[in-house]
Structures are given as structure tokens and as C-alpha cells.
Amino acid sequence: MYREIFVSYSRKNKGLMNDVVRHLSGGTHGMVWSDEDIAVGQEWDVEIGEALADCRMAVLLVSGYWLSSEYILKREVPLIRELRGDGGLVYPVRGGSADWARLPWLAALQWFPREGPVLLELKGHARDRVLAEMAADVRVQLANTPARATRRWRESAIRPVPMWSCLLLVLLVLLKNVLAGADPTTSEVVLCLSLATAGSLYYVFDRFTTIFNAARLR
């Protein structure tokens, strides 16, 4: 399911994640995605990959636990960088004390909050006030940024013509000659061979892209 925002967090900071999702959702169901949305029976690794591929913004709740998570660093971070390269937004949040310089590309970005204590040090109304500011800023950024073509849309847009359509054209050409009681001309033979070859190449390309894209989600 398409969502505007993907929330990346460590399960050690689940309480903070719940507060962030509550403020970002703001009564708008379906706007924010976290791994809490994965239904029973679904493959969580595949669902996370698809959610990151289709979102417009990744909100990163960075803490020491986040930076020490092997799954986040090896699985989510490459997809987050790909998201940013495709025109998506990356919104790093100072969730807890951490060595920000560990990821130079991330340390170079502007973080939220710009100053003051990290979010885990804030409690009650103080945390809610800062998260309300964050939610407002996120909405402004989404409103001012053109929607990106999600990976799912891009893949469907370049999907090749099905092989059967090329073969159908070949059969129509042959049927015309049968009904007319005439032998096919040289140009018609060349056309049939070209269509058959094109259909075969399209089929091979289609299968390759399908297998390749499925492998990327694993």
C-alpha cells in the first residue's frame, strides 16, 4: 500500500516511534508507514523494501541503537539513499545521542531538531511540542516537493509489449494471405520475422526485469 512517509527506527526506541507516527498522522489514516503496519503472514523484509520504494519521504529516528542496527545499515540505508537519489526526501531526526559522523552522507544533512536536547531526553508536553513542530515542517516539505515517480510506477511504465501482441500481428498478416489465396510477399515475410523476433526479445527482457526487481526486494 502506498504511503507518503516511511519511518525508520530501532525497536529499542519503539515508544518514540509511536509518538512520531501519532503526530505525523494527524488524523490522516494511511499517510505514515512503519513496520507496525505489516500484516500477519506477510514477509516483513519484502514489505519494508516495497514501502521504501514507494514512499515520498523517509523519516529517520537516529539514535545509538539505530546506528548499531545491522539490518538498518545494510538493508534500509541503501534504499534510503536510493530514495534520495530518485528525488525523495530524507528527514533525519536526532532521536537519541549518537555518533552522527558515522554516516558522513547523513551527517552532512540538516537535522531536526536543529538545536536543543535529543527527542528521547524530552518527556510529556515538551516532547509533544517539538514533535508538533516536526510534523508541521514535514507537511510543508511534502507540499513544496513534486511527487516522485515511485519505483513501482517506473517499472510498470517501461514494461515491454507482451509477446502475444506481436504474435497476433504475425497471425493477422498470414490470415490475410490465406483468405486472399495468395502467397505472402517478401516484405510481409520480413515483417512477420521481425515481429516474431521483437516479441521474443521483449519477452526475454520482461522476464529479466521481473526476476531482477524481485531479487532487489529480498
N, CA and C atoms as a LAMMPS dump frame, in Angstrom:
ITEM: TIMESTEP
0
ITEM: NUMBER OF ATOMS
654
ITEM: BOX BOUNDS ff ff ff
-5.0000000000000000e+02 5.0000000000000000e+02
-5.0000000000000000e+02 5.0000000000000000e+02
-5.0000000000000000e+02 5.0000000000000000e+02
ITEM: ATOMS id mol type element x y z
1 1 1 N 0.842 -1.199 0
2 1 2 C 0 0 0
3 1 3 C 0.879 1.252 0
4 2 1 N 0.541 2.216 -0.846
5 2 2 C 1.33 3.44 -0.958
6 2 3 C 1.141 4.315 0.276
7 3 1 N 2.222 4.812 0.825
8 3 2 C 2.198 5.754 1.94
9 3 3 C 3.14 6.91 1.624
10 4 1 N 2.829 8.064 2.172
11 4 2 C 3.666 9.242 1.954
12 4 3 C 5.001 9.142 2.692
13 5 1 N 4.962 8.645 3.925
14 5 2 C 6.123 8.712 4.813
15 5 3 C 6.493 7.325 5.329
16 6 1 N 7.781 7.012 5.261
17 6 2 C 8.327 5.785 5.845
18 6 3 C 9.105 6.176 7.094
19 7 1 N 8.833 5.515 8.205
20 7 2 C 9.541 5.804 9.452
21 7 3 C 10.549 4.696 9.726
22 8 1 N 11.823 5.072 9.758
23 8 2 C 12.906 4.136 10.054
24 8 3 C 13.33 4.339 11.505
25 9 1 N 13.332 3.255 12.285
26 9 2 C 13.643 3.378 13.707
27 9 3 C 14.194 2.058 14.236
28 10 1 N 14.802 2.114 15.399
29 10 2 C 15.226 0.904 16.098
30 10 3 C 14.104 0.466 17.026
31 11 1 N 13.883 -0.828 17.124
32 11 2 C 12.827 -1.327 18.006
33 11 3 C 13.098 -0.986 19.468
34 12 1 N 14.327 -0.667 19.798
35 12 2 C 14.648 -0.215 21.149
36 12 3 C 14.013 1.146 21.436
37 13 1 N 13.642 1.86 20.373
38 13 2 C 13.025 3.188 20.506
39 13 3 C 11.576 3.172 20.036
40 14 1 N 10.88 2.074 20.27
41 14 2 C 9.51 1.927 19.78
42 14 3 C 8.573 2.979 20.362
43 15 1 N 8.774 3.343 21.62
44 15 2 C 7.922 4.356 22.23
45 15 3 C 8.019 5.686 21.505
46 16 1 N 9.247 6.087 21.152
47 16 2 C 9.443 7.323 20.4
48 16 3 C 8.802 7.212 19.026
49 17 1 N 8.952 6.055 18.382
50 17 2 C 8.344 5.857 17.064
51 17 3 C 6.831 6.043 17.133
52 18 1 N 6.191 5.497 18.16
53 18 2 C 4.738 5.636 18.291
54 18 3 C 4.333 7.098 18.423
55 19 1 N 5.106 7.873 19.191
56 19 2 C 4.806 9.3 19.338
57 19 3 C 4.973 10.031 18.007
58 20 1 N 6.021 9.701 17.274
59 20 2 C 6.275 10.343 15.983
60 20 3 C 5.16 10.024 14.992
61 21 1 N 4.776 8.76 14.897
62 21 2 C 3.712 8.361 13.972
63 21 3 C 2.402 9.047 14.336
64 22 1 N 2.116 9.155 15.627
65 22 2 C 0.878 9.812 16.067
66 22 3 C 0.837 11.258 15.599
67 23 1 N 1.942 11.961 15.726
68 23 2 C 1.962 13.37 15.317
69 23 3 C 1.97 13.513 13.795
70 24 1 N 2.699 12.658 13.108
71 24 2 C 2.757 12.762 11.648
72 24 3 C 1.43 12.392 11.006
73 25 1 N 0.722 11.43 11.595
74 25 2 C -0.558 11.011 11.022
75 25 3 C -1.574 12.131 11.142
76 26 1 N -1.653 12.742 12.31
77 26 2 C -2.539 13.884 12.493
78 26 3 C -3.969 13.616 12.077
79 27 1 N -4.446 12.389 12.318
80 27 2 C -5.81 12.042 11.942
81 27 3 C -5.962 11.616 10.507
82 28 1 N -4.889 11.633 9.728
83 28 2 C -4.945 11.216 8.321
84 28 3 C -4.491 9.77 8.226
85 29 1 N -5.428 8.857 8.166
86 29 2 C -5.098 7.43 8.156
87 29 3 C -4.391 7.057 6.854
88 30 1 N -3.324 6.288 6.997
89 30 2 C -2.641 5.781 5.806
90 30 3 C -1.532 6.666 5.281
91 31 1 N -1.256 7.802 5.948
92 31 2 C -0.209 8.696 5.456
93 31 3 C 1.184 8.199 5.841
94 32 1 N 1.293 7.557 6.999
95 32 2 C 2.588 7.168 7.554
96 32 3 C 2.696 5.648 7.619
97 33 1 N 3.899 5.135 7.284
98 33 2 C 4.131 3.687 7.323
99 33 3 C 5.292 3.374 8.25
100 34 1 N 5.1 2.357 9.081
101 34 2 C 6.191 1.769 9.86
102 34 3 C 6.006 0.262 9.817
103 35 1 N 6.967 -0.474 10.338
104 35 2 C 6.842 -1.931 10.272
105 35 3 C 5.693 -2.461 11.126
106 36 1 N 5.067 -1.587 11.925
107 36 2 C 3.876 -1.986 12.667
108 36 3 C 2.696 -2.235 11.729
109 37 1 N 2.796 -1.755 10.49
110 37 2 C 1.715 -1.93 9.513
111 37 3 C 1.812 -3.245 8.753
112 38 1 N 2.839 -4.028 8.987
113 38 2 C 2.988 -5.306 8.29
114 38 3 C 1.994 -6.309 8.863
115 39 1 N 1.146 -6.849 8.009
116 39 2 C 0.109 -7.78 8.446
117 39 3 C 0.695 -9.162 8.718
118 40 1 N 0 -9.908 9.541
119 40 2 C 0.416 -11.278 9.842
120 40 3 C 0.431 -12.102 8.555
121 41 1 N 1.496 -12.837 8.341
122 41 2 C 1.614 -13.674 7.153
123 41 3 C 2.388 -13.038 6.018
124 42 1 N 2.631 -11.708 6.099
125 42 2 C 3.406 -11.039 5.061
126 42 3 C 4.898 -11.129 5.381
127 43 1 N 5.726 -11.08 4.335
128 43 2 C 7.174 -11.11 4.515
129 43 3 C 7.653 -9.708 4.879
130 44 1 N 8.125 -9.553 6.096
131 44 2 C 8.44 -8.214 6.584
132 44 3 C 9.57 -7.56 5.797
133 45 1 N 10.559 -8.345 5.348
134 45 2 C 11.663 -7.763 4.588
135 45 3 C 11.173 -7.225 3.247
136 46 1 N 10.291 -7.977 2.593
137 46 2 C 9.728 -7.539 1.314
138 46 3 C 8.864 -6.302 1.511
139 47 1 N 8.043 -6.298 2.566
140 47 2 C 7.154 -5.162 2.82
141 47 3 C 7.947 -3.891 3.1
142 48 1 N 9.031 -4.009 3.842
143 48 2 C 9.869 -2.838 4.122
144 48 3 C 10.497 -2.315 2.832
145 49 1 N 10.979 -3.219 1.993
146 49 2 C 11.568 -2.802 0.726
147 49 3 C 10.572 -2.096 -0.168
148 50 1 N 9.35 -2.625 -0.252
149 50 2 C 8.332 -2.007 -1.1
150 50 3 C 7.889 -0.661 -0.54
151 51 1 N 7.761 -0.576 0.782
152 51 2 C 7.345 0.685 1.392
153 51 3 C 8.37 1.786 1.142
154 52 1 N 9.645 1.458 1.246
155 52 2 C 10.686 2.45 0.972
156 52 3 C 10.739 2.813 -0.506
157 53 1 N 10.433 1.856 -1.368
158 53 2 C 10.464 2.13 -2.802
159 53 3 C 9.337 3.055 -3.221
160 54 1 N 8.225 3.038 -2.487
161 54 2 C 7.036 3.765 -2.913
162 54 3 C 6.747 5.034 -2.124
163 55 1 N 7.489 5.313 -1.047
164 55 2 C 7.183 6.489 -0.241
165 55 3 C 7.778 7.754 -0.865
166 56 1 N 7.38 8.896 -0.332
167 56 2 C 7.937 10.173 -0.772
168 56 3 C 8.991 10.699 0.191
169 57 1 N 8.9 10.285 1.453
170 57 2 C 9.837 10.773 2.464
171 57 3 C 10.168 9.658 3.45
172 58 1 N 11.442 9.599 3.848
173 58 2 C 11.868 8.684 4.906
174 58 3 C 12.257 9.516 6.121
175 59 1 N 11.552 9.306 7.221
176 59 2 C 11.878 9.965 8.484
177 59 3 C 12.748 9.013 9.292
178 60 1 N 13.955 9.443 9.631
179 60 2 C 14.92 8.581 10.3
180 60 3 C 15.045 8.981 11.769
181 61 1 N 14.641 8.097 12.668
182 61 2 C 14.767 8.356 14.098
183 61 3 C 16.124 7.815 14.548
184 62 1 N 17.141 8.636 14.369
185 62 2 C 18.518 8.186 14.573
186 62 3 C 18.882 8.228 16.059
187 63 1 N 19.434 7.128 16.516
188 63 2 C 19.925 7.01 17.888
189 63 3 C 21.122 6.069 17.863
190 64 1 N 21.713 5.834 19.015
191 64 2 C 22.807 4.873 19.071
192 64 3 C 22.354 3.487 18.653
193 65 1 N 21.13 3.124 19.036
194 65 2 C 20.585 1.823 18.638
195 65 3 C 20.369 1.759 17.128
196 66 1 N 19.906 2.861 16.544
197 66 2 C 19.661 2.91 15.094
198 66 3 C 20.972 2.696 14.344
199 67 1 N 22.025 3.377 14.787
200 67 2 C 23.317 3.281 14.112
201 67 3 C 24.009 1.938 14.335
202 68 1 N 23.586 1.198 15.342
203 68 2 C 24.205 -0.104 15.608
204 68 3 C 23.375 -1.263 15.064
205 69 1 N 22.271 -0.954 14.395
206 69 2 C 21.416 -1.998 13.831
207 69 3 C 21.974 -2.47 12.491
208 70 1 N 22.355 -3.729 12.417
209 70 2 C 22.9 -4.271 11.172
210 70 3 C 21.858 -4.252 10.061
211 71 1 N 20.6 -4.534 10.412
212 71 2 C 19.549 -4.552 9.392
213 71 3 C 19.334 -3.158 8.811
214 72 1 N 19.281 -2.165 9.676
215 72 2 C 19.071 -0.8 9.193
216 72 3 C 20.214 -0.365 8.288
217 73 1 N 21.438 -0.608 8.716
218 73 2 C 22.597 -0.141 7.95
219 73 3 C 22.765 -0.878 6.63
220 74 1 N 22.483 -2.18 6.62
221 74 2 C 22.719 -2.963 5.408
222 74 3 C 21.504 -3.058 4.501
223 75 1 N 20.307 -2.935 5.051
224 75 2 C 19.095 -3.088 4.248
225 75 3 C 18.388 -1.757 3.994
226 76 1 N 18.094 -1.021 5.071
227 76 2 C 17.306 0.194 4.905
228 76 3 C 18.119 1.361 4.356
229 77 1 N 19.329 1.566 4.873
230 77 2 C 20.125 2.731 4.465
231 77 3 C 20.384 2.771 2.958
232 78 1 N 20.771 1.662 2.299
233 78 2 C 20.947 1.725 0.842
234 78 3 C 19.673 2.135 0.113
235 79 1 N 18.516 1.658 0.578
236 79 2 C 17.253 2.029 -0.058
237 79 3 C 16.895 3.479 0.236
238 80 1 N 17.25 3.955 1.418
239 80 2 C 17.006 5.357 1.76
240 80 3 C 17.858 6.276 0.882
241 81 1 N 19.094 5.9 0.641
242 81 2 C 19.957 6.694 -0.239
243 81 3 C 19.443 6.647 -1.68
244 82 1 N 18.918 5.508 -2.082
245 82 2 C 18.328 5.398 -3.419
246 82 3 C 17.095 6.278 -3.528
247 83 1 N 16.294 6.305 -2.47
248 83 2 C 15.119 7.172 -2.424
249 83 3 C 15.523 8.626 -2.632
250 84 1 N 16.55 9.07 -1.922
251 84 2 C 17.011 10.456 -2.042
252 84 3 C 17.54 10.736 -3.443
253 85 1 N 18.246 9.758 -4.028
254 85 2 C 18.761 9.935 -5.381
255 85 3 C 17.665 10.02 -6.421
256 86 1 N 16.503 9.432 -6.125
257 86 2 C 15.37 9.458 -7.048
258 86 3 C 14.478 10.672 -6.851
259 87 1 N 14.875 11.59 -5.977
260 87 2 C 14.076 12.792 -5.761
261 87 3 C 13.214 12.75 -4.523
262 88 1 N 13.314 11.667 -3.741
263 88 2 C 12.565 11.59 -2.494
264 88 3 C 13.234 12.415 -1.402
265 89 1 N 12.556 12.543 -0.28
266 89 2 C 13.048 13.354 0.829
267 89 3 C 13.559 12.466 1.959
268 90 1 N 14.65 12.876 2.571
269 90 2 C 15.184 12.202 3.753
270 90 3 C 15.169 13.207 4.898
271 91 1 N 14.52 12.826 5.99
272 91 2 C 14.32 13.73 7.122
273 91 3 C 14.959 13.116 8.374
274 92 1 N 16.242 13.444 8.642
275 92 2 C 16.925 12.867 9.805
276 92 3 C 16.524 13.567 11.106
277 93 1 N 16.214 12.762 12.101
278 93 2 C 15.769 13.278 13.399
279 93 3 C 16.754 12.841 14.48
280 94 1 N 17.145 13.769 15.33
281 94 2 C 18.035 13.44 16.449
282 94 3 C 17.209 12.776 17.55
283 95 1 N 17.006 11.478 17.372
284 95 2 C 16.183 10.757 18.329
285 95 3 C 16.891 10.532 19.652
286 96 1 N 18.142 10.095 19.586
287 96 2 C 18.926 9.865 20.794
288 96 3 C 20.373 10.225 20.548
289 97 1 N 21.156 10.263 21.59
290 97 2 C 22.577 10.591 21.451
291 97 3 C 23.263 9.531 20.599
292 98 1 N 24.07 9.964 19.647
293 98 2 C 24.718 9.022 18.731
294 98 3 C 25.91 9.686 18.066
295 99 1 N 26.72 8.87 17.445
296 99 2 C 27.876 9.352 16.686
297 99 3 C 27.407 9.677 15.272
298 100 1 N 26.915 10.91 15.082
299 100 2 C 26.327 11.295 13.8
300 100 3 C 27.316 11.161 12.649
301 101 1 N 28.6 11.365 12.92
302 101 2 C 29.616 11.344 11.859
303 101 3 C 29.872 9.942 11.32
304 102 1 N 29.251 8.943 11.907
305 102 2 C 29.478 7.569 11.45
306 102 3 C 29.008 7.379 10.012
307 103 1 N 27.978 8.113 9.627
308 103 2 C 27.49 8.089 8.248
309 103 3 C 27.671 9.49 7.671
310 104 1 N 28.791 9.763 7.001
311 104 2 C 29.087 11.118 6.514
312 104 3 C 27.992 11.709 5.64
313 105 1 N 27.394 10.915 4.746
314 105 2 C 26.354 11.448 3.854
315 105 3 C 25.154 11.934 4.654
316 106 1 N 24.874 11.263 5.779
317 106 2 C 23.744 11.647 6.619
318 106 3 C 24.102 12.815 7.525
319 107 1 N 25.331 12.805 8.034
320 107 2 C 25.782 13.89 8.906
321 107 3 C 25.804 15.223 8.169
322 108 1 N 25.936 15.188 6.84
323 108 2 C 26.003 16.418 6.049
324 108 3 C 24.642 17.088 5.883
325 109 1 N 23.557 16.393 6.224
326 109 2 C 22.216 16.943 6.064
327 109 3 C 21.823 17.791 7.273
328 110 1 N 20.82 18.653 7.065
329 110 2 C 20.262 19.408 8.185
330 110 3 C 19.355 18.481 8.989
331 111 1 N 19.507 18.486 10.296
332 111 2 C 18.754 17.591 11.164
333 111 3 C 17.656 18.333 11.916
334 112 1 N 16.709 17.536 12.428
335 112 2 C 15.683 18.065 13.329
336 112 3 C 15.794 17.317 14.66
337 113 1 N 15.663 18.032 15.779
338 113 2 C 15.641 19.486 15.903
339 113 3 C 17.027 20.077 15.648
340 114 1 N 17.026 21.308 15.196
341 114 2 C 18.292 21.955 14.85
342 114 3 C 19.184 22.141 16.08
343 115 1 N 18.557 22.353 17.222
344 115 2 C 19.301 22.577 18.463
345 115 3 C 18.469 22.064 19.631
346 116 1 N 19.078 22.084 20.804
347 116 2 C 18.366 21.606 21.98
348 116 3 C 18.582 20.12 22.198
349 117 1 N 17.91 19.556 23.196
350 117 2 C 18.1 18.142 23.525
351 117 3 C 17.528 17.215 22.456
352 118 1 N 18.053 15.978 22.433
353 118 2 C 17.505 14.969 21.515
354 118 3 C 16.126 14.57 22.016
355 119 1 N 15.321 13.965 21.14
356 119 2 C 13.924 13.695 21.472
357 119 3 C 13.757 12.756 22.663
358 120 1 N 14.637 11.773 22.799
359 120 2 C 14.493 10.823 23.9
360 120 3 C 14.696 11.474 25.266
361 121 1 N 15.316 12.639 25.294
362 121 2 C 15.511 13.348 26.556
363 121 3 C 14.306 14.205 26.915
364 122 1 N 13.362 14.336 25.992
365 122 2 C 12.163 15.133 26.234
366 122 3 C 11.018 14.23 26.673
367 123 1 N 10.219 14.713 27.596
368 123 2 C 9.093 13.938 28.095
369 123 3 C 7.804 14.76 28.037
370 124 1 N 6.681 14.063 27.977
371 124 2 C 5.378 14.699 28.098
372 124 3 C 5.137 15.823 27.114
373 125 1 N 4.688 16.976 27.666
374 125 2 C 4.324 18.115 26.821
375 125 3 C 5.521 18.666 26.055
376 126 1 N 6.705 18.585 26.628
377 126 2 C 7.895 19.1 25.941
378 126 3 C 8.154 18.309 24.662
379 127 1 N 8.02 16.978 24.73
380 127 2 C 8.207 16.163 23.526
381 127 3 C 7.091 16.421 22.521
382 128 1 N 5.854 16.513 22.999
383 128 2 C 4.728 16.752 22.095
384 128 3 C 4.883 18.072 21.351
385 129 1 N 5.381 19.091 22.046
386 129 2 C 5.552 20.397 21.402
387 129 3 C 6.569 20.311 20.264
388 130 1 N 7.689 19.64 20.506
389 130 2 C 8.722 19.516 19.476
390 130 3 C 8.227 18.647 18.32
391 131 1 N 7.511 17.572 18.63
392 131 2 C 7.003 16.701 17.57
393 131 3 C 5.934 17.397 16.735
394 132 1 N 5.171 18.294 17.349
395 132 2 C 4.192 19.067 16.586
396 132 3 C 4.903 19.978 15.59
397 133 1 N 6.026 20.577 16.019
398 133 2 C 6.819 21.396 15.104
399 133 3 C 7.365 20.545 13.96
400 134 1 N 7.823 19.345 14.285
401 134 2 C 8.355 18.454 13.259
402 134 3 C 7.275 18.076 12.253
403 135 1 N 6.093 17.719 12.751
404 135 2 C 5.003 17.322 11.86
405 135 3 C 4.622 18.455 10.916
406 136 1 N 4.598 19.68 11.433
407 136 2 C 4.276 20.83 10.586
408 136 3 C 5.343 21.024 9.516
409 137 1 N 6.605 20.879 9.89
410 137 2 C 7.702 21.032 8.93
411 137 3 C 7.653 19.945 7.863
412 138 1 N 7.358 18.722 8.265
413 138 2 C 7.258 17.613 7.311
414 138 3 C 6.162 17.885 6.289
415 139 1 N 5.019 18.36 6.74
416 139 2 C 3.91 18.628 5.819
417 139 3 C 4.265 19.739 4.838
418 140 1 N 4.98 20.755 5.315
419 140 2 C 5.4 21.84 4.423
420 140 3 C 6.348 21.302 3.358
421 141 1 N 7.301 20.475 3.76
422 141 2 C 8.254 19.925 2.793
423 141 3 C 7.555 19.046 1.758
424 142 1 N 6.618 18.23 2.199
425 142 2 C 5.887 17.379 1.253
426 142 3 C 5.054 18.218 0.291
427 143 1 N 4.452 19.289 0.81
428 143 2 C 3.612 20.142 -0.034
429 143 3 C 4.437 20.897 -1.07
430 144 1 N 5.684 21.215 -0.733
431 144 2 C 6.534 22.001 -1.632
432 144 3 C 7.419 21.152 -2.532
433 145 1 N 7.293 19.841 -2.438
434 145 2 C 8.125 18.945 -3.24
435 145 3 C 7.258 18.17 -4.217
436 146 1 N 7.569 18.211 -5.52
437 146 2 C 6.781 17.453 -6.502
438 146 3 C 6.788 15.97 -6.168
439 147 1 N 5.663 15.331 -6.416
440 147 2 C 5.572 13.892 -6.17
441 147 3 C 6.551 13.16 -7.074
442 148 1 N 7.313 12.231 -6.509
443 148 2 C 8.265 11.447 -7.295
444 148 3 C 7.561 10.256 -7.917
445 149 1 N 8.089 9.812 -9.041
446 149 2 C 7.589 8.581 -9.642
447 149 3 C 8.12 7.416 -8.823
448 150 1 N 7.23 6.687 -8.169
449 150 2 C 7.676 5.585 -7.339
450 150 3 C 8.278 4.493 -8.198
451 151 1 N 9.071 3.637 -7.575
452 151 2 C 9.721 2.57 -8.334
453 151 3 C 8.685 1.663 -8.987
454 152 1 N 7.577 1.381 -8.283
455 152 2 C 6.545 0.522 -8.852
456 152 3 C 5.984 1.137 -10.137
457 153 1 N 5.761 2.496 -10.122
458 153 2 C 5.231 3.166 -11.31
459 153 3 C 6.254 3.151 -12.431
460 154 1 N 7.542 3.406 -12.107
461 154 2 C 8.567 3.435 -13.143
462 154 3 C 8.711 2.08 -13.814
463 155 1 N 8.64 1.023 -13.021
464 155 2 C 8.801 -0.311 -13.592
465 155 3 C 7.636 -0.656 -14.505
466 156 1 N 6.409 -0.252 -14.103
467 156 2 C 5.257 -0.556 -14.946
468 156 3 C 5.277 0.288 -16.212
469 157 1 N 5.86 1.508 -16.126
470 157 2 C 5.882 2.387 -17.294
471 157 3 C 6.791 1.868 -18.395
472 158 1 N 7.86 1.147 -18.016
473 158 2 C 8.789 0.657 -19.036
474 158 3 C 8.552 -0.811 -19.353
475 159 1 N 7.454 -1.352 -18.836
476 159 2 C 7.191 -2.764 -19.072
477 159 3 C 6.973 -2.98 -20.566
478 160 1 N 7.626 -3.939 -21.201
479 160 2 C 7.551 -4.11 -22.645
480 160 3 C 6.211 -4.653 -23.126
481 161 1 N 5.97 -4.491 -24.439
482 161 2 C 4.756 -5.007 -25.053
483 161 3 C 4.723 -6.524 -24.906
484 162 1 N 3.598 -7.107 -24.474
485 162 2 C 3.536 -8.555 -24.305
486 162 3 C 3.848 -9.293 -25.6
487 163 1 N 4.447 -10.461 -25.472
488 163 2 C 4.845 -11.247 -26.633
489 163 3 C 3.639 -11.635 -27.479
490 164 1 N 2.498 -11.887 -26.822
491 164 2 C 1.336 -12.36 -27.58
492 164 3 C 0.839 -11.33 -28.572
493 165 1 N 1.019 -10.03 -28.285
494 165 2 C 0.54 -8.998 -29.204
495 165 3 C 1.344 -9.014 -30.504
496 166 1 N 2.662 -9.283 -30.402
497 166 2 C 3.492 -9.386 -31.607
498 166 3 C 3.1 -10.611 -32.431
499 167 1 N 2.862 -11.731 -31.75
500 167 2 C 2.47 -12.95 -32.463
501 167 3 C 1.102 -12.789 -33.11
502 168 1 N 0.225 -12.032 -32.466
503 168 2 C -1.099 -11.8 -33.04
504 168 3 C -0.991 -11.049 -34.364
505 169 1 N -0.094 -10.076 -34.433
506 169 2 C 0.104 -9.343 -35.681
507 169 3 C 0.619 -10.264 -36.783
508 170 1 N 1.511 -11.186 -36.413
509 170 2 C 2.02 -12.152 -37.393
510 170 3 C 0.885 -13.006 -37.935
511 171 1 N 0.029 -13.488 -37.05
512 171 2 C -1.095 -14.331 -37.469
513 171 3 C -2.069 -13.564 -38.357
514 172 1 N -2.284 -12.299 -38.065
515 172 2 C -3.191 -11.495 -38.886
516 172 3 C -2.651 -11.331 -40.303
517 173 1 N -1.336 -11.125 -40.411
518 173 2 C -0.726 -10.998 -41.74
519 173 3 C -0.874 -12.296 -42.524
520 174 1 N -0.604 -13.425 -41.871
521 174 2 C -0.73 -14.722 -42.541
522 174 3 C -2.18 -15.023 -42.898
523 175 1 N -3.104 -14.676 -42.008
524 175 2 C -4.519 -14.928 -42.267
525 175 3 C -5.006 -14.134 -43.467
526 176 1 N -4.529 -12.925 -43.624
527 176 2 C -4.923 -12.1 -44.771
528 176 3 C -4.563 -12.791 -46.083
529 177 1 N -3.372 -13.357 -46.125
530 177 2 C -2.939 -14.028 -47.348
531 177 3 C -3.703 -15.325 -47.593
532 178 1 N -4.025 -16.042 -46.53
533 178 2 C -4.799 -17.282 -46.685
534 178 3 C -6.178 -16.977 -47.246
535 179 1 N -6.83 -15.967 -46.703
536 179 2 C -8.165 -15.605 -47.18
537 179 3 C -8.128 -15.084 -48.609
538 180 1 N -7.037 -14.424 -48.96
539 180 2 C -6.917 -13.886 -50.321
540 180 3 C -6.41 -14.934 -51.297
541 181 1 N -5.979 -16.096 -50.787
542 181 2 C -5.463 -17.156 -51.652
543 181 3 C -4.17 -16.778 -52.329
544 182 1 N -3.369 -15.97 -51.664
545 182 2 C -2.108 -15.511 -52.262
546 182 3 C -0.947 -15.858 -51.349
547 183 1 N 0.228 -15.977 -51.962
548 183 2 C 1.437 -16.214 -51.18
549 183 3 C 1.9 -14.9 -50.559
550 184 1 N 2.496 -14.957 -49.386
551 184 2 C 2.983 -13.73 -48.757
552 184 3 C 4.118 -13.111 -49.556
553 185 1 N 4.144 -11.813 -49.595
554 185 2 C 5.217 -11.105 -50.292
555 185 3 C 6.478 -11.119 -49.431
556 186 1 N 7.58 -10.732 -50.066
557 186 2 C 8.852 -10.696 -49.333
558 186 3 C 8.777 -9.736 -48.152
559 187 1 N 8.149 -8.593 -48.371
560 187 2 C 8.05 -7.603 -47.292
561 187 3 C 7.211 -8.129 -46.136
562 188 1 N 6.178 -8.909 -46.458
563 188 2 C 5.344 -9.475 -45.4
564 188 3 C 6.1 -10.547 -44.614
565 189 1 N 6.913 -11.333 -45.314
566 189 2 C 7.727 -12.339 -44.622
567 189 3 C 8.713 -11.659 -43.677
568 190 1 N 9.347 -10.596 -44.174
569 190 2 C 10.296 -9.85 -43.343
570 190 3 C 9.583 -9.252 -42.133
571 191 1 N 8.369 -8.728 -42.368
572 191 2 C 7.601 -8.138 -41.273
573 191 3 C 7.272 -9.185 -40.215
574 192 1 N 6.839 -10.364 -40.664
575 192 2 C 6.488 -11.432 -39.723
576 192 3 C 7.699 -11.869 -38.899
577 193 1 N 8.834 -12.035 -39.579
578 193 2 C 10.043 -12.439 -38.868
579 193 3 C 10.491 -11.364 -37.878
580 194 1 N 10.358 -10.101 -38.286
581 194 2 C 10.76 -9 -37.409
582 194 3 C 9.881 -8.946 -36.164
583 195 1 N 8.557 -9.116 -36.376
584 195 2 C 7.638 -9.079 -35.243
585 195 3 C 7.879 -10.248 -34.296
586 196 1 N 8.127 -11.428 -34.875
587 196 2 C 8.386 -12.603 -34.04
588 196 3 C 9.666 -12.421 -33.225
589 197 1 N 10.697 -11.855 -33.861
590 197 2 C 11.961 -11.612 -33.158
591 197 3 C 11.787 -10.568 -32.061
592 198 1 N 11.058 -9.487 -32.41
593 198 2 C 10.83 -8.43 -31.424
594 198 3 C 10.042 -8.964 -30.234
595 199 1 N 9.032 -9.79 -30.523
596 199 2 C 8.242 -10.362 -29.437
597 199 3 C 9.077 -11.227 -28.522
598 200 1 N 9.967 -12.012 -29.109
599 200 2 C 10.832 -12.884 -28.308
600 200 3 C 11.786 -12.066 -27.442
601 201 1 N 12.362 -11.007 -28.032
602 201 2 C 13.283 -10.161 -27.274
603 201 3 C 12.566 -9.439 -26.141
604 202 1 N 11.353 -8.962 -26.423
605 202 2 C 10.571 -8.297 -25.385
606 202 3 C 10.249 -9.257 -24.243
607 203 1 N 9.937 -10.495 -24.597
608 203 2 C 9.608 -11.486 -23.576
609 203 3 C 10.821 -11.747 -22.675
610 204 1 N 11.988 -11.912 -23.294
611 204 2 C 13.208 -12.151 -22.516
612 204 3 C 13.501 -10.96 -21.606
613 205 1 N 13.36 -9.742 -22.148
614 205 2 C 13.596 -8.534 -21.359
615 205 3 C 12.611 -8.443 -20.199
616 206 1 N 11.351 -8.762 -20.465
617 206 2 C 10.317 -8.706 -19.438
618 206 3 C 10.622 -9.669 -18.3
619 207 1 N 11.015 -10.895 -18.649
620 207 2 C 11.325 -11.88 -17.619
621 207 3 C 12.554 -11.46 -16.811
622 208 1 N 13.542 -10.907 -17.506
623 208 2 C 14.762 -10.48 -16.812
624 208 3 C 14.46 -9.376 -15.811
625 209 1 N 13.696 -8.355 -16.231
626 209 2 C 13.392 -7.247 -15.324
627 209 3 C 12.535 -7.712 -14.157
628 210 1 N 11.616 -8.631 -14.407
629 210 2 C 10.772 -9.144 -13.327
630 210 3 C 11.606 -9.869 -12.28
631 211 1 N 12.503 -10.743 -12.738
632 211 2 C 13.354 -11.501 -11.819
633 211 3 C 14.32 -10.57 -11.084
634 212 1 N 14.888 -9.592 -11.82
635 212 2 C 15.844 -8.661 -11.219
636 212 3 C 15.181 -7.818 -10.138
637 213 1 N 13.976 -7.287 -10.42
638 213 2 C 13.29 -6.443 -9.449
639 213 3 C 12.844 -7.244 -8.233
640 214 1 N 12.452 -8.497 -8.456
641 214 2 C 12.073 -9.34 -7.319
642 214 3 C 13.273 -9.609 -6.426
643 215 1 N 14.436 -9.797 -7.05
644 215 2 C 15.653 -10.065 -6.276
645 215 3 C 16.055 -8.855 -5.44
646 216 1 N 15.803 -7.651 -5.946
647 216 2 C 16.177 -6.435 -5.217
648 216 3 C 15.379 -6.281 -3.931
649 217 1 N 14.181 -6.855 -3.904
650 217 2 C 13.337 -6.727 -2.725
651 217 3 C 13.668 -7.755 -1.655
652 218 1 N 14.574 -8.674 -1.946
653 218 2 C 14.911 -9.722 -0.988
654 218 3 C 16.179 -9.365 -0.22
